[in-house]
């Protein structure tokens, strides 16, 4: 490194001397050329496969599917149908219940575990690995083992409940329970990811704050609410935004754990917005209708994210 | 320090460990159950009360799945798709990210906002038109359909841009005076320095690609072009009347072990990657 920089010395001096306008322009233009060239592949790919589809989906939501890839302008027809569709309200309700329970519960448990792991403790890597396992695992495999565990007749969970005298419910075929059964699995599988972000946030809190509080005679609970929680708010904000967006789009676990509408009476009552989109768009071929569902989902996410951004000033503390 | 407080500390530590172990058990119990069930006989898997350990280990469950389904194809499709997406996305995103982070050019902010838009919009908004594009191009039921849209990523560009911005400016100035153009600076100087960021993105892409479900379900409906995720969903779906839990569990074990191994070995980078994305 040293040898290189000493070699560069003469040129460095040359560079400091005033340049002509022309060569400066040429340098700038070469910069621009390279910048556009380097961005081009991703920009073109994103435009074709992501940006243009956004425009198209919005357009499609105002059209009717005519078969053979033809679609006719239908104005607000899809949205009118959507408002009258009982499944929209079921899907909306389920999506909201899912979000309102899974996100805060997931965050609370993750913070609790992160706080436990933030102490000088042996085996932190092992714990982190174990808690993280569900995050790296395919939803299809996770759903399958949980379906088995939840099985009302020979599943492990109801057997264990039976040992302590509780008769377990029909977890995934009872429409009143199925959504909550899925939420349990969702929380279980999200803990590891959130925990890592919280752990990073916790490690940024200076030890001296706790030492000072200890001298003042503050107990662990008080320290948690007065120091840890306020200083962790930026991480909580990040996790809540990303988990909320994820929760609004929940599909994999619902689709995989409950199975088709034909086979399971609970599926119809437990569908979410993303499920409604999928079945309409790719199973029944109501493209325009599915596009309208996607647009509603987009608007919901934008509104909730905007609200969170607005509210963050009230509770997120950046130091 | 008095004896009292030090003993107090030990009990506290013990309590923390007990809590963490209890939690960890809940996290891994389903996996242990998965492995145990994959080695049971069909009868044992549905027995009441449940059998914990199989009386005779049925290793043939692991070979049956290859006979019953194009499981080898599932594997191959997943590995190829994942490898192509990792290499393609890391390369393309790092190129774009370098330009965004290190070069000033007209329209930089406007273009970056376009990238951020993609980041904000839920997946469902892209899917129908993406499907129609695939159909138009004749790519349905090909690996190309699984790979191509996954080569471009706003997230990856965003992540690596953060990384490139943190590198010192002196390096590229020296290289520029040496007569390097931007591609050479990117390739020879910046890329090696950005290795932690590249590894983090690679792991993310691998994980998402390996486990992705909705897109493969949409574009590839013939079993021999399905990846593991869709193949496993297919197993439990109405297409096959398979309720043979031991074989299903064997399939699950086979589908998840590569990512678990990758995770265990690259654990440090994984955590770094997540911290990187969560700390802005």
Boltz contact constraints between the chains, C-beta under 6 A:
constraints:
  - contact:
      token1: [A, 8]
      token2: [B, 174]
      max_distance: 6.0
  - contact:
      token1: [A, 11]
      token2: [B, 177]
      max_distance: 6.0
  - contact:
      token1: [A, 15]
      token2: [B, 177]
      max_distance: 6.0
  - contact:
      token1: [A, 31]
      token2: [B, 103]
      max_distance: 6.0
  - contact:
      token1: [A, 32]
      token2: [B, 105]
      max_distance: 6.0
  - contact:
      token1: [A, 34]
      token2: [B, 182]
      max_distance: 6.0
  - contact:
      token1: [A, 35]
      token2: [B, 99]
      max_distance: 6.0
  - contact:
      token1: [A, 35]
      token2: [B, 103]
      max_distance: 6.0
  - contact:
      token1: [A, 35]
      token2: [B, 105]
      max_distance: 6.0
  - contact:
      token1: [A, 38]
      token2: [B, 95]
      max_distance: 6.0
  - contact:
      token1: [A, 38]
      token2: [B, 99]
      max_distance: 6.0
  - contact:
      token1: [A, 39]
      token2: [B, 96]
      max_distance: 6.0
  - contact:
      token1: [A, 39]
      token2: [B, 99]
      max_distance: 6.0
  - contact:
      token1: [A, 41]
      token2: [B, 92]
      max_distance: 6.0
  - contact:
      token1: [A, 42]
      token2: [B, 92]
      max_distance: 6.0
  - contact:
      token1: [A, 42]
      token2: [B, 96]
      max_distance: 6.0
  - contact:
      token1: [A, 42]
      token2: [B, 152]
      max_distance: 6.0
  - contact:
      token1: [A, 42]
      token2: [B, 157]
      max_distance: 6.0
  - contact:
      token1: [A, 45]
      token2: [B, 152]
      max_distance: 6.0
  - contact:
      token1: [A, 46]
      token2: [B, 118]
      max_distance: 6.0
  - contact:
      token1: [A, 46]
      token2: [B, 152]
      max_distance: 6.0
  - contact:
      token1: [A, 49]
      token2: [B, 130]
      max_distance: 6.0
  - contact:
      token1: [A, 49]
      token2: [B, 149]
      max_distance: 6.0
  - contact:
      token1: [A, 50]
      token2: [B, 118]
      max_distance: 6.0
  - contact:
      token1: [A, 50]
      token2: [B, 126]
      max_distance: 6.0
  - contact:
      token1: [A, 53]
      token2: [B, 126]
      max_distance: 6.0
  - contact:
      token1: [A, 53]
      token2: [B, 129]
      max_distance: 6.0
  - contact:
      token1: [A, 53]
      token2: [B, 130]
      max_distance: 6.0
  - contact:
      token1: [A, 54]
      token2: [B, 121]
      max_distance: 6.0
  - contact:
      token1: [A, 54]
      token2: [B, 125]
      max_distance: 6.0
  - contact:
      token1: [A, 56]
      token2: [B, 129]
      max_distance: 6.0
  - contact:
      token1: [A, 57]
      token2: [B, 125]
      max_distance: 6.0
  - contact:
      token1: [A, 57]
      token2: [B, 128]
      max_distance: 6.0
  - contact:
      token1: [A, 57]
      token2: [B, 129]
      max_distance: 6.0
  - contact:
      token1: [A, 116]
      token2: [B, 16]
      max_distance: 6.0
  - contact:
      token1: [A, 116]
      token2: [B, 19]
      max_distance: 6.0
  - contact:
      token1: [A, 116]
      token2: [B, 20]
      max_distance: 6.0
  - contact:
      token1: [A, 127]
      token2: [B, 20]
      max_distance: 6.0
  - contact:
      token1: [A, 130]
      token2: [B, 24]
      max_distance: 6.0
  - contact:
      token1: [A, 130]
      token2: [B, 27]
      max_distance: 6.0
  - contact:
      token1: [A, 130]
      token2: [B, 28]
      max_distance: 6.0
  - contact:
      token1: [A, 131]
      token2: [B, 27]
      max_distance: 6.0
  - contact:
      token1: [A, 136]
      token2: [B, 259]
      max_distance: 6.0
  - contact:
      token1: [A, 136]
      token2: [B, 263]
      max_distance: 6.0
  - contact:
      token1: [A, 137]
      token2: [B, 256]
      max_distance: 6.0
  - contact:
      token1: [A, 138]
      token2: [B, 211]
      max_distance: 6.0
  - contact:
      token1: [A, 138]
      token2: [B, 229]
      max_distance: 6.0
  - contact:
      token1: [A, 138]
      token2: [B, 255]
      max_distance: 6.0
  - contact:
      token1: [A, 138]
      token2: [B, 256]
      max_distance: 6.0
  - contact:
      token1: [A, 139]
      token2: [B, 213]
      max_distance: 6.0
  - contact:
      token1: [A, 140]
      token2: [B, 229]
      max_distance: 6.0
  - contact:
      token1: [A, 140]
      token2: [B, 232]
      max_distance: 6.0
  - contact:
      token1: [A, 140]
      token2: [B, 233]
      max_distance: 6.0
  - contact:
      token1: [A, 141]
      token2: [B, 252]
      max_distance: 6.0
  - contact:
      token1: [A, 141]
      token2: [B, 255]
      max_distance: 6.0
  - contact:
      token1: [A, 141]
      token2: [B, 256]
      max_distance: 6.0
  - contact:
      token1: [A, 144]
      token2: [B, 248]
      max_distance: 6.0
  - contact:
      token1: [A, 144]
      token2: [B, 252]
      max_distance: 6.0
  - contact:
      token1: [A, 145]
      token2: [B, 30]
      max_distance: 6.0
  - contact:
      token1: [A, 145]
      token2: [B, 34]
      max_distance: 6.0
  - contact:
      token1: [A, 148]
      token2: [B, 245]
      max_distance: 6.0
  - contact:
      token1: [A, 154]
      token2: [B, 46]
      max_distance: 6.0
  - contact:
      token1: [A, 154]
      token2: [B, 48]
      max_distance: 6.0
  - contact:
      token1: [A, 156]
      token2: [B, 50]
      max_distance: 6.0
  - contact:
      token1: [A, 159]
      token2: [B, 49]
      max_distance: 6.0
  - contact:
      token1: [A, 159]
      token2: [B, 50]
      max_distance: 6.0
  - contact:
      token1: [A, 196]
      token2: [B, 271]
      max_distance: 6.0
  - contact:
      token1: [A, 196]
      token2: [B, 274]
      max_distance: 6.0
  - contact:
      token1: [A, 197]
      token2: [B, 278]
      max_distance: 6.0
  - contact:
      token1: [A, 200]
      token2: [B, 275]
      max_distance: 6.0
  - contact:
      token1: [A, 238]
      token2: [B, 278]
      max_distance: 6.0
  - contact:
      token1: [A, 249]
      token2: [B, 122]
      max_distance: 6.0
  - contact:
      token1: [A, 251]
      token2: [B, 214]
      max_distance: 6.0
  - contact:
      token1: [A, 252]
      token2: [B, 213]
      max_distance: 6.0
  - contact:
      token1: [A, 256]
      token2: [B, 233]
      max_distance: 6.0
  - contact:
      token1: [A, 260]
      token2: [B, 238]
      max_distance: 6.0
  - contact:
      token1: [A, 274]
      token2: [B, 124]
      max_distance: 6.0
  - contact:
      token1: [A, 277]
      token2: [B, 124]
      max_distance: 6.0
  - contact:
      token1: [A, 281]
      token2: [B, 128]
      max_distance: 6.0
  - contact:
      token1: [A, 282]
      token2: [B, 218]
      max_distance: 6.0
  - contact:
      token1: [A, 287]
      token2: [B, 128]
      max_distance: 6.0
  - contact:
      token1: [A, 291]
      token2: [B, 128]
      max_distance: 6.0
  - contact:
      token1: [A, 294]
      token2: [B, 124]
      max_distance: 6.0
  - contact:
      token1: [A, 294]
      token2: [B, 125]
      max_distance: 6.0
  - contact:
      token1: [A, 297]
      token2: [B, 122]
      max_distance: 6.0
  - contact:
      token1: [A, 297]
      token2: [B, 124]
      max_distance: 6.0
  - contact:
      token1: [A, 298]
      token2: [B, 122]
      max_distance: 6.0
  - contact:
      token1: [A, 298]
      token2: [B, 125]
      max_distance: 6.0
  - contact:
      token1: [A, 301]
      token2: [B, 122]
      max_distance: 6.0
